[in-house]
Amino acid sequence: MISQQNQSDPTASKKDLFSKGQSGQALAEMAVISVVAIMLIFGTLSLIVMHRARSAAISASYACAQFLSQSPDPIQAAQQADSIANETINADWSGLVTVSFRVEVFAPAGPGGTGSCAVSYSAPFLYNGLFGIPDEWSAESFFSRSEAWKADW
């Protein structure tokens, strides 16, 4: 009989349609969904820092490897390569103040030899502290080999 009254009377109040328990449950569900949505949004935004750190490490290790192959003197080449990698990491465009970087240059054994550059980075993730996850280090590296004509300098 109540359902027939609600159908015939368009001005029936919402109290008749929903009980107090259903109203409270909807409010609780909305609160939980809101918190999860906010955590998801901030977690996604914090991934931007990790991807920018990886891009900076790739750029720095590639630049380092290129400079490593440009000099016939392995010691001088290693110094130049380390310098250019640090300049690339600390460039104005990077904007990575909270990221830690380490540059490792392995000079070639001699002219025409193979050398490598590795740039390690540790980017903070928003929820590491919340879940007790330690910061991990990732590395990007490139190998360099001088061309034969450069080895004859």
Secondary structure, DSSP 8 states (H G I E B T S, - for coil): -HHHHHHH-TT--HHHHS-HHHHHHHHHHHHHHHHHHHHHHHHHHHHHHHHHHHHHHHHHHHHHHHHHTS-SSHHHHHHHHHHHHHHHHT-TTT--TT-EEEEEEE--SSTT-EEEEEEEEE---TTHHHHT-----EEEEEEEE--HHHHT-
